[in-house]
């Protein structure tokens, strides 16, 4: 039942799409039908796979660095009161500057390779992870901290044994957002200047009016993003399995 | 493990505590002033007062969670401070939802980076009547079971003094009575200081009762209800004690009434 309903929805949308294209006789270079897109995707599987691998590495590296950086800054802000005044402004300003506006500069500095794309993804991911995790770390149940203090726990031990585990559900929300936006960073980076990747291929095919190939690249990108999201979501569910016990929805 | 073995784990010494000239202030407002009392070693002392009188704050001060306001003095009967002599039990069970019941019982060792004595934790859980729930997460436990685990966690800490902040008030009447009986049994060798707003709970559990009132009044003489604990608060023998408690609790309006006549 879990997969039946989404499948019906997607098959329905694809059928509607195909019906529109066939019924209204829309030119294929404006909107190719889903069947044509799948045909191209299969035909050019090798090329698409090569570009997908580039984009995938950019996304995964961005996720890795962004999550690491976000986790560390959240921990520093939670542990050292005085650090908050230093880190918070950087955090806010880093979000005030649109990452898209930075893309050309990053390409100028780091070239057409993978580096500026990883940086873009890192910058996009950094904020939701930091904000969510820091929020979670700040909102520890005060009674737990009191209890730990009467038991003779050190500040570091309270952080490790109580505040971090208690903040994991918040961290998970941040990481879910990050997983959803990571592909945006990578693809925008590719659009600004690159020689490989799904974003690059989409621009290339757009210029050659091979709209069906462009859609095929988009399809692969969507599949990639959805897969990453669900893998991360599954991992996070395992990490905070104790929280599912408290979720009233799971008792339906 | 036999009872004798368990007793070996109980705190070797019994230790009472004194609170002298306690003052509680909220900004400029003095809630409580010049309040002194003594909790004798191995006995159960209740601080009884209505909500907002500052009993929880006083208990948290004794627990070392709040810095005492000058000239408050808190000391154990052996002349030392109270650090690492007290175990604290709050109104909520404060069980960590990601740990099992037995891991929660052994939380103190985990927090201090010591090796947890698993056998002893399981044994204390058994004494608290929740042995079969050892591996359950708090979310799977009933309110009564959770408070039993919290009581076991308090016992696991080998502290001579146990501070309790209305730990049974969130339970239904029958569960509360059972937990009170269990606490009297398990905490028999410890010095217990408990704050409560419930005169019946004080009558049921306390060897000595101090009534806390606002208006920064000094403490009255302690009330000592007759007979061993746990008592039946509806026992006619306690009627006079109950009347005295209620009188003291309601006395705070007296100065104003006196001024009007």
Interface residues (C-beta under 8 A of the other chain):
Chain A: X141 X143 X144 X146 X147 X148 X149 X150 X151 X152 X153 X157 X158 X161 X162 X165 X166 X168 X240 X242 X243 X245 X246
Chain B: X60 X63 X64 X65 X83 X84 X86 X87 X88 X90 X92 X94 X96 X97 X98 X107 X108 X110 X111 X112 X113 X137 X139 X140 X157 X163
